């Protein structure tokens, strides 16, 4: 049997993961199969047990199960423990090992676009799963001041009570000055709601760089505003590819060359633009 990989989530109709991983298998000359598993909420544990039993090599986990699967892991990596979410599982000797490659994908995005982060002041919009990976990365890399902007102040204050962060509401955004990077970790502006932005144009005057984790459309209204205000602006497509590559490296115990990552990124970008 070909090596079995896949993605576990609730609704996967628009997922690019199968395309990305099949590109990796082609470029690496691997006989492997990547399947999209749409799972009902009460059966994730049974699916994981089944995949272990049939000898699957690894899976990715997406919305809404990244936090739920943590409790089923036999071993969990440091970044996934700190974030409290797993998006990549490796099955090894009947055990499940959990990782969070969104964390590594975000790091690779910053490095590709030469966005410096040491000692910087950061604003993160949103407080969901993606925001948690981005936040943990900035905490681990000595960023100076981190603001989290949320619609639900009370919930966010509880959630981040052990982290050294400032939590504020969207209405307080204008009071945040001298900040370097703003990251959109909300789905606001994602297809089909392409006329939405989580923040208005005038917010961007306080920043040097804007990153939107959204990759469809490739230029969101958030990034259009950022460009208009002269900011360096980057979307989330490279992060999406990079987190998939990081998962492949973990599953296959290999290092994938930058040239292959760039080839896959170009192919996904082309596919996205013509698709
Ligand atoms: P999530 O766990 O559902 O969290 C979404 C967050 O956005 C929550 O804090 C939510 O706030 C907030 N939010 C939702 N709609 C909003 C709106 N209209 N205005 C302001 N805030 C809003 O989702 P996620 O997994 O973190 O994903 C967030 C985005 O990142 C998605 O677009 C996803 O596609 C993208 N993403 C990209 C990558 C990549 O590799 N590029 C990886 C992961 C995620 P409330 O709690 O107040 O509802």
Boltz pocket constraint, residues with backbone or C-beta under 6 A from the ligand:
constraints:
  - pocket:
      binder: B
      contacts: [[A, 63], [A, 102], [A, 105], [A, 125], [A, 126], [A, 127], [A, 128], [A, 129], [A, 130], [A, 131], [A, 150], [A, 151], [A, 152], [A, 184], [A, 185], [A, 186], [A, 187], [A, 188], [A, 190], [A, 198], [A, 212], [A, 213], [A, 214], [A, 215], [A, 236], [A, 237], [A, 239], [A, 240], [A, 241], [A, 243]]
      max_distance: 6.0
